[in-house]
Amino acid sequence: MHSLDSLVSHLLTRTPEELTELTEVRPDVALEPAPTRVEQLARRLLDPASMTAACALTTRPQLQVAEAAAALGRKCTVAGLAELMGVAGDDPDLAAAVHRLTELALI
């Protein structure tokens, strides 16, 4: 599945409140003309400039998790991230990083 399709599918699982929160933490994606469809929002979220801006909102450990996720690609799971990074599957720092990266729609 293409990353756009995956992101659209993920965005469709979010509540309207969660989508509002997403546009609040990534305000560049809501600039006029504001997206009116989930596909438009997903395209904006995947724009390299927008992704770069979102990465600036993360910590170095969060970026390391994002890099690990990118290396794992479609087969990325928390267990796979933990193994690749040499931490326990229930590591709270890993869980927090995955949460933040998901919140920013980076993974």
C-alpha positions, 0 to 999 in steps of 0.5 A: 500500500502506498504511504498516501493510502496508508495515511488516508486510512489512518486519518479516517480512524481519527475523530474530528477532535483528533483531526483538529488537534493534528492541524493545531500541531501541524498548522501549515497543513491547514493554510488557506485554502484549507483542505476539505477532504482527507486526501488533501490533508494527507497530501499536505502532511506528506509534503516534504516541507511540512514533514521537515517542519513537523520533525522540528517539533520532535526530540532527537530520540523521537527522530531516531525512532522515526528513522528506525520506523522508516528503515522497517518500512511497511513491516514496522511494528512496535516490537520491530522498533524495539528489536531494532533499537535494542530496547524492551517491547514495553519500553515507556520511552519508545511508547512515548516516542511512537505516540508523539510521532503518530500524533504528528502523523510522521509514522 
